[in-house]
Amino acid sequence: VQLIAADMDPWAAGLYLTGERTLVPAGAAPEFTAVLLDRCRALGVNVVLPTVDAELQPLARAREQFAAAGVALLLAPAAALDIILDKLILAEHCADVVRVPRTELFGPSVDPATWTYPVVVKPRRGSGSRGVVIVDSAAELTALDRSPLLIVQEFLPGEEYSVDVLADAAGQVIASVPRLRARVDSGVSVGGRTVHDPEVEWFGRAVAEATGVTYVANVQCRRTAAGTPALLEVNPRMPGTLGLTIASGVDMPRLALAALLGRPVPARVDFCERAVVRFLDERILDPAEITGVGEGAGMAALA
């Protein structure tokens, strides 16, 4: 497997962790998929591995164009993305499957007097805890500007888990690996450990099957005051802390690639418990490596 990295920013550290690299437009840019497809054709890329939320739906809509060029997308079906990337739709869709916190569109019909505080107000779409606000009182909630782009949600006070889930091309779950998010900074886990917890393992499987994700996804949940896991969100892509899951015995990228390419994969993979701490590191470069990033390499892809 040869990995070629890409980013919209020449200062992105991930560009310099592989031998080949290039710049591409932002995932939300109108020209993103066309530029990416041209780059894949030029380089003979076989598989594209998107890792940013803004890239997912544009690529899903262009799946047939990529397939016609012989390029496969390691990406969940469009129908699953439509459910997952809208947190209001996700909560409604999974309400009969797992415990879901009370969730409402933050519009005129919201009655602050009916909520138990604190509550959470956050964008219907988004990642990395951007735009998330903890509201401590009815007066504070009343004072906020309401918008159809926001939801208000019950606050969950307990331990938080990220469950890395691996499914085959048909959506059959192969592994569910809970990771306790022991320390979080700006929505990113910087300390945690994988844990054997049958209740949370089942939770991850149930949500993955209900939403129809394929390959690798990340189900986030948090315990209620009573200790019951409840759904926060789903990330239908490889999470940033997947290295801990690999170290725990489940090489999700390799297995997902095998599933995408139609190769045999096991029906079930177990894991062992491991812990991780993350820290800022440095990579010293010749300045020419940064200024020289151009269009001669390919998108973050498996070639």
Secondary structure by P-SEA (a helix, b strand, c coil): cbbbbbccccccccccccccccccccccccaaaaaaaaaaaaacccbbbbccccaaaaaaaaaaaaaaacbbbccccaaaaaacccaaaaaaaaccccccccccccccccccccccccbbbbbccccccccbbbbccaaaaaaccccccbbbbbbbccbbbbbbbbbcccccccbbbbbcccccccccccbbbbbbcaaaaaaaaaaaaaaccccbbbbbbbbcccbbbbbccccccccccaaaaaaaccaaaaaaaaaaaccccccbbbbbbbbbbbbbbbbbbcaaaaaaccccccccccc
